[in-house]
Amino acid sequence: TSSLLAAIAFSFSGFFVMQIRHINMINTAIWIPLLFLLIELYFKGKNMVYIVFAGIVFGIQVLAGHFQIAYYSVIGTSLYFLFKSGQDYFQESRLKRKTPFSLDGLKFLPMRIWILLLIFVIGGGLSALQILPTYEFTQQGTRAQGMNFEEAVGWPYPPSHLITFIFPYFYGDYADATYHAEGTLAWENCGYVGIMTLILAIVSLVLFKSNGYVRFYSLFCVLSLCLAMGKYTPLFKLFWTYVPGADYFRFPNRFLLFAALSLCVLAGFGMNYLLNKIKGKKLA
């Protein structure tokens, strides 16, 4: 039930509803939860089949036709993989009664990095028939050398727009031409996931703040919002300057996708708590 709630909230969140004009973006974004699930399943049983499947899913993302979301998916997937690697390593250290901060940790990480890279190598290989000609055509276009920072953040997501997580029509309704936030685009700035979703996400933060997943998705949500705000936070400027490939894309607002994902997963934890409370189950 909790998973179903999170899935419905994510599927019908403001990001997907408002980006219906960019169907290739939706076709790419819908695969992100499956990527996260496959990584989760890999760490449960260390079965490399799930890594191969994750590579196939990433290849499908690229072929879906929206490179920016596929690129952002690499970042989100990598962060989740590193989180699970760290969680796995600390659990192993606890079982072996070793201090987690030892030389063993230096040997542990490189192997996991190779496994992570395998996902993108498989996906890149499967979608090379799309990537290679696209790269060739890109070299003939206006973004051959990337773009300047001002162009990348030209249609911003101001911090004041966070109010739309509670009141989605605070700046008007794009559908009836009452949207009045000048200098912004309505379809790029809607991260609304529902009031109940927000309440349940807060419940999970209050009651499960020591849970590793809740901590990860809470930080992931904050990070995504900071990046989505573009020029209004120094974080996006650092990201745009130092992360290879970031300067090829505009609209950092699209990081709202990961903020929505994080809030919906957190809401699932909150709903799970309430359901168990109602049933009188003892919570772990």
C-alpha positions as CSV (number, residue, x, y, z in Angstrom):
1,T,0.0,0.0,0.0
2,S,2.8,2.4,0.9
3,S,4.6,1.6,-2.3
4,L,1.5,2.1,-4.4
5,L,0.9,5.5,-2.7
6,A,4.4,6.6,-3.5
7,A,4.1,5.4,-7.1
8,I,0.8,7.2,-7.7
9,A,2.1,10.4,-6.2
10,F,5.2,10.3,-8.3
11,S,3.4,9.4,-11.5
12,F,0.9,12.2,-11.2
13,S,3.3,14.8,-9.7
14,G,3.5,18.3,-11.1
15,F,6.7,17.4,-13.0
16,F,5.0,14.8,-15.2
17,V,1.7,16.6,-15.6
18,M,3.3,19.9,-16.6
19,Q,6.0,18.3,-18.9
20,I,3.4,16.5,-21.0
21,R,4.4,18.9,-23.8
22,H,7.8,17.2,-23.7
23,I,6.8,13.6,-24.1
24,N,10.4,12.4,-24.7
25,M,11.3,13.9,-21.3
26,I,8.6,11.8,-19.7
27,N,9.6,8.7,-21.6
28,T,13.1,9.1,-20.2
29,A,12.2,10.1,-16.6
30,I,9.8,7.2,-16.0
31,W,12.7,4.7,-15.9
32,I,14.5,6.3,-12.9
33,P,12.6,4.4,-10.1
34,L,13.4,1.1,-11.9
35,L,17.1,2.0,-12.0
36,F,17.0,2.7,-8.2
37,L,15.1,-0.6,-7.6
38,L,17.7,-2.7,-9.6
39,I,20.5,-1.1,-7.6
40,E,18.7,-2.0,-4.4
41,L,18.2,-5.6,-5.6
42,Y,21.8,-5.9,-6.5
43,F,22.9,-4.9,-3.0
44,K,20.5,-7.4,-1.4
45,G,22.0,-10.4,-3.2
46,K,25.1,-9.2,-5.0
47,N,23.7,-10.7,-8.2
48,M,25.3,-9.1,-11.3
49,V,22.2,-9.8,-13.3
50,Y,20.6,-6.7,-11.8
51,I,23.6,-4.6,-12.9
52,V,23.1,-5.9,-16.4
53,F,19.4,-5.1,-16.3
54,A,20.2,-1.6,-14.9
55,G,22.5,-1.1,-17.9
56,I,19.7,-2.1,-20.3
57,V,17.3,0.3,-18.6
58,F,19.8,3.1,-18.9
59,G,20.2,2.3,-22.6
60,I,16.4,2.5,-23.0
61,Q,16.5,5.9,-21.2
62,V,19.0,7.3,-23.8
63,L,16.9,5.9,-26.7
64,A,13.8,7.5,-25.2
65,G,15.2,10.7,-26.6
66,H,15.9,13.3,-23.9
67,F,19.6,13.4,-23.2
68,Q,19.4,15.9,-20.3
69,I,17.2,13.7,-18.2
70,A,19.3,10.7,-19.1
71,Y,22.4,12.7,-18.0
72,Y,20.7,13.7,-14.7
73,S,19.8,10.1,-14.3
74,V,23.5,9.2,-14.3
75,I,24.0,11.6,-11.5
76,G,21.1,10.4,-9.4
77,T,21.8,6.7,-10.0
78,S,25.5,7.2,-9.1
79,L,24.6,9.0,-5.8
80,Y,22.2,6.2,-4.9
81,F,24.8,3.5,-5.8
82,L,27.4,5.2,-3.6
83,F,24.9,5.5,-0.8
84,K,24.2,1.8,-1.0
85,S,27.9,1.0,-1.2
86,G,28.6,3.0,1.9
87,Q,25.7,1.4,3.7
88,D,26.9,-2.1,2.7
89,Y,30.4,-1.4,3.8
90,F,29.5,-0.1,7.2
91,Q,27.2,-3.2,7.7
92,E,30.1,-5.5,6.8
93,S,32.4,-3.7,9.1
94,R,30.0,-4.0,11.9
95,L,29.5,-7.7,11.4
96,K,33.3,-8.3,11.2
97,R,33.8,-6.0,14.2
98,K,36.2,-3.8,12.3
99,T,36.5,-0.1,12.4
100,P,34.9,1.3,9.2
101,F,37.5,3.9,8.7
102,S,40.5,1.6,7.8
103,L,42.7,0.8,4.8
104,D,40.1,-1.8,3.8
105,G,37.8,1.0,2.8
106,L,40.3,2.2,0.2
107,K,40.2,-1.3,-1.4
108,F,36.4,-1.5,-1.1
109,L,35.4,1.6,-3.1
110,P,37.3,1.1,-6.5
111,M,35.7,-2.3,-7.1
112,R,32.2,-0.8,-6.5
113,I,33.1,2.1,-8.8
114,W,33.8,-0.4,-11.6
115,I,30.4,-2.0,-11.1
116,L,28.7,1.4,-11.3
117,L,30.6,2.2,-14.5
118,L,29.5,-1.1,-15.9
119,I,25.9,0.1,-15.8
120,F,26.7,3.1,-18.0
121,V,29.0,1.1,-20.3
122,I,26.3,-1.4,-21.0
123,G,23.7,1.4,-21.5
124,G,26.0,3.4,-23.6
125,G,26.8,0.5,-25.8
126,L,23.2,-0.4,-26.4
127,S,22.3,3.2,-27.3
128,A,25.5,4.0,-29.2
129,L,23.5,4.0,-32.5
130,Q,21.7,7.1,-31.0
131,I,24.6,8.6,-29.1
132,L,27.2,8.7,-31.9
133,P,25.1,10.4,-34.6
134,T,23.7,12.8,-32.1
135,Y,27.1,13.8,-30.9
136,E,28.2,14.3,-34.6
137,F,25.2,16.5,-35.2
138,T,25.7,18.4,-32.0
139,Q,29.2,19.5,-33.2
140,Q,27.5,21.3,-36.1
141,G,25.1,23.1,-33.8
142,T,25.1,26.1,-31.5
143,R,26.0,24.0,-28.4
144,A,29.1,22.4,-29.9
145,Q,31.2,24.1,-27.1
146,G,28.4,24.1,-24.5
147,M,26.7,27.3,-23.5
148,N,27.4,30.2,-21.2
149,F,26.1,30.2,-17.7
150,E,23.6,33.0,-18.2
151,E,21.9,31.1,-21.0
152,A,21.8,27.9,-18.9
153,V,19.9,29.7,-16.1
154,G,17.9,32.0,-18.3
155,W,14.5,30.7,-17.1
156,P,15.0,30.3,-13.4
157,Y,13.3,28.5,-10.5
158,P,13.4,31.2,-7.8
159,P,13.3,30.2,-4.1
160,S,9.9,31.9,-3.9
161,H,8.5,29.2,-6.1
162,L,8.9,26.7,-3.3
163,I,5.4,27.9,-2.2
164,T,4.0,25.9,-5.1
165,F,4.7,22.7,-3.3
166,I,1.8,23.7,-1.1
167,F,-0.2,26.0,-3.3
168,P,0.4,24.9,-6.9
169,Y,-1.7,27.8,-8.3
170,F,0.0,30.5,-6.2
171,Y,1.2,32.2,-9.4
172,G,-1.9,31.4,-11.4
173,D,-3.0,28.5,-13.7
174,Y,-1.2,28.0,-17.0
175,A,-4.2,26.2,-18.4
176,D,-6.4,29.3,-18.3
177,A,-3.6,31.8,-19.0
178,T,-3.6,33.3,-15.5
179,Y,0.1,32.3,-14.8
180,H,1.8,35.6,-13.9
181,A,5.3,34.8,-12.6
182,E,7.4,36.9,-15.1
183,G,10.7,35.5,-16.3
184,T,9.7,31.9,-15.5
185,L,8.1,29.1,-17.4
186,A,5.1,27.4,-15.7
187,W,5.8,23.9,-17.1
188,E,9.4,24.0,-15.8
189,N,8.7,25.1,-12.3
190,C,6.0,22.7,-11.0
191,G,7.3,20.3,-8.3
192,Y,3.9,19.7,-6.6
193,V,3.4,16.2,-5.3
194,G,0.2,16.7,-3.2
195,I,-0.5,17.9,0.3
196,M,-0.9,14.4,1.7
197,T,2.4,13.4,0.2
198,L,4.2,16.3,1.9
199,I,2.5,15.5,5.3
200,L,3.5,11.9,5.1
201,A,7.1,12.9,4.1
202,I,7.3,15.1,7.2
203,V,6.0,12.2,9.3
204,S,8.8,10.0,8.0
205,L,11.4,12.7,8.8
206,V,10.1,13.1,12.3
207,L,9.8,9.4,13.1
208,F,12.5,7.7,11.0
209,K,15.2,10.4,11.1
210,S,17.7,7.7,12.1
211,N,16.8,5.5,9.1
212,G,19.5,5.4,6.4
213,Y,17.0,5.6,3.5
214,V,15.2,8.5,5.1
215,R,18.4,10.4,5.6
216,F,19.5,9.8,2.0
217,Y,16.3,10.8,0.4
218,S,16.0,13.9,2.7
219,L,19.5,15.0,1.6
220,F,18.8,14.1,-2.0
221,C,15.7,16.2,-1.9
222,V,17.6,19.2,-0.5
223,L,20.4,18.8,-3.0
224,S,17.9,18.5,-5.9
225,L,16.1,21.7,-4.9
226,C,19.4,23.6,-4.5
227,L,20.4,22.5,-8.0
228,A,17.0,23.3,-9.4
229,M,17.3,26.9,-8.2
230,G,20.2,27.4,-10.5
231,K,21.7,30.9,-10.2
232,Y,20.0,31.4,-6.8
233,T,22.4,29.0,-5.1
234,P,26.2,28.6,-5.5
235,L,25.8,24.9,-5.7
236,F,24.5,24.8,-9.3
237,K,27.4,27.2,-10.5
238,L,29.9,24.7,-9.0
239,F,28.0,21.8,-10.7
240,W,27.8,23.6,-14.0
241,T,31.5,24.6,-13.9
242,Y,33.2,21.4,-12.8
243,V,31.0,18.4,-13.7
244,P,31.8,17.3,-17.3
245,G,28.9,17.7,-19.7
246,A,26.8,19.9,-17.4
247,D,27.3,23.0,-19.5
248,Y,25.5,21.4,-22.5
249,F,22.1,21.8,-20.8
250,R,19.9,24.6,-19.6
251,F,16.9,24.5,-17.3
252,P,18.4,23.2,-14.0
253,N,14.7,23.4,-12.9
254,R,14.4,19.8,-14.1
255,F,16.2,18.6,-11.0
256,L,12.7,19.0,-9.5
257,L,12.2,15.5,-10.8
258,F,14.5,14.1,-8.1
259,A,13.0,16.3,-5.4
260,A,9.6,14.9,-6.3
261,L,11.0,11.3,-6.3
262,S,12.5,11.9,-2.9
263,L,9.4,13.3,-1.3
264,C,7.2,10.5,-2.7
265,V,9.6,7.8,-1.3
266,L,9.7,9.6,2.1
267,A,5.8,9.7,2.0
268,G,5.9,5.9,1.5
269,F,7.9,5.5,4.7
270,G,5.4,7.8,6.5
271,M,2.4,5.8,5.2
272,N,4.1,2.6,6.2
273,Y,4.4,3.9,9.8
274,L,0.8,4.9,10.0
275,L,-0.5,1.6,8.6
276,N,1.6,-0.4,11.0
277,K,0.4,1.8,13.8
278,I,-3.2,1.2,12.9
279,K,-2.6,-2.5,12.7
280,G,-0.8,-2.4,16.1
281,K,2.4,-3.8,14.7
282,K,5.7,-3.3,16.4
283,L,7.9,-1.0,14.3
284,A,11.5,-1.9,13.6
